[in-house]
Structure formats: structure tokens, C-alpha cells
Amino acid sequence: MGLKHLLILIGNTMTTPVKQYQNVSFKELISYSENNPNRNRTLDSIEIVSVKPSQETSLDKLGLKGYNAFNLNPSGVMSLFACITDPSTYSLSNKGARLQQIIELTTKLQEQTDELKNTALSRKRKKVHDLIGASYNGTAFEDKDYLELFTGISFMRNIHFVLMKSAVQDNIEEGEKQYDSALKGEVVFSSDPSTWKQDNPVWVADYRARWVAIPTENSAQDLHKIIGTWLSTVEQTGWAIQWPEVDGTKVELIEQLSVLPTWQVTDKKLTKDVLAARLGRANAIKVFTKWMMSESTEI
């Protein structure tokens, strides 16, 4: 292209008209407004709703004295695991830094699902892998998906979870679901607690990963020391605990239960499912009692 053509192109680009802005007097503005066809329309008034300055997060009413419910932002299982990996760093991080933590954790956990091969969760390896990605992407979960994801990651990371499902919150989210107003909610375990190891961390968290219990006061005791008595207390105050059911025939279940001090002859009339859950409860409490006793002897 020659210099002549280049100059012509430049000249053409310079011919674009420049927008001109005109000053308008106040009188002219009034005149325009009087001719506005929408001048008689009004906006609905805004209702002022008072908001509490801060939401109560203490878990004292739940029996966890010295613990607070740390509200996760963003919420979700991946965010929860990022939080418990380093609660102090997570709480001080801005949302962007947290998202970066979640991205890195998601990648590591999906790679780690290969370790589920040849384990009790081998058949669910792909499901866990996909749920990790779905949690990161904010995909809507079915109710059972939360437990499957907690179970899978807890297995890989050697962590135990006590998950709280509020009956009121379930009713709000699931709409038509009916619930007993006397029932505060359900307590679900990430795995069979009779197999839990004392060396592994134990966390209490919301089933849908909106909050996690964090010790914030000097009065907070290690969950290993109090989990047995705490679960018994919440069970008596309206929480339905989903104790694991022990496999076996009804005769075998009765044989094991009959040696316990709480056994009564009339219990033989109970259904197999009830007996299986009762034995599951006894086995779990036995483990938790050992933890409490060992903690006491160390002191």
C-alpha cells in the first residue's frame, strides 16, 4: 500500500462526526417534563424492614458450649473442607482468596478419588469424583448427594463428621415435606461411628454445608471428650439420630443386645430394624466412651 492510499485511509477515519452536546436551561427542562407522557406514573413505595445487626451463631443451645456456627461464604461442601483445612486462614481470607483455595482443593480431591479403587467405596468412586466437581460448580444437589460426598471425602481425608439436618430448614427447602413440629431435626454420620478412629478429627457441621462448628471460647471442649454424652443429650431434646443398623438375623441381634444393662425381655417383640439400630447405637456409644475414658486418663 502506497503513502497516498494510506493518507486517504487516515483522512476517511477522520471524517466521523463528533457528537455535540447542548446546554439546556432549567426552563427548558421544565417544558420537556410537562410534555412527558409518563409524567403521571409513580413508583411503589419501598417497605423498610429492620434487620438484626448480627445473626446469633452460638451453639450453646445445641449443647456445644464454647462453639460457634461459622457461616461459610461461599457455602458448599468444597468450601467447608477448605475451611476446616485451615480455619484461621479461611476466616481471614477474602472471597477471591477462598475461591482460589476451593479450586486447588477441588483439583486435589478429584485426583485423590483414584485412591478409592479396591476400597469399600470403589463402586462410588466416579460418583464422588463427579459430586466434587458439581459442588465446586454450585450444581443443585439431591438430598442423598450431600451424604455421599461427605462419606467419600471423609474416607479419603481420614475425617469424621456429625451432620445436622434442621427439620424447619428441610421443610422450607423441600416445600411440601411434612414434619413433626416436635422434631428439631436429624443427626447423620458421615460413616459408621463404631469404626471411627480417635486419632482422626471430628467435626460437627450443617448437612448442606452452610456452617461448621468452630471452638471459639475457652469453655469449648474437644469433641472426642464429649461426643458420647452430647449425642445422648441432643437425642433426648428432640433430634432423631440416624444410628447405623447392624447386619445380622434377629436372633443374632437379640443375643448381642441381651447382655446390655438396658435390655428388657419385652424388647424381643421389637422389629429387626429397630433392634439393628439399637445395637448400632450401643456400638457407637461404646467407642465414644472409650475415647472419653482415654482422654481422662491422659489428664
ABEGO torsion letter per residue (X at the ends): XBAAAAAAAAAAAAABBBBBBBBBBAAAAAAAAAABAAAABBBBBBBBBBBBABBBABAAAAGBBGBBBBBBOBBEAAAAAAAAABAAAAAABBAAAAAAAAAAAAAAAAAAAAAABGBAAAAAAAAAAAAAAAAAAGBBBBAAAAAAAAAAAAAAAGBBBBBBBBAAAAAAAAGABBBBAABAEBBBBABBAAABBAABBBBBBBAAGABBBBBABAABBBAAAAAAAAAAAAAAAGBBBBBBBBBEBAAAAAAAAAABAABBAAAAABBAAAAAAAAAAAAAAAAAAAAAAAAAAAX
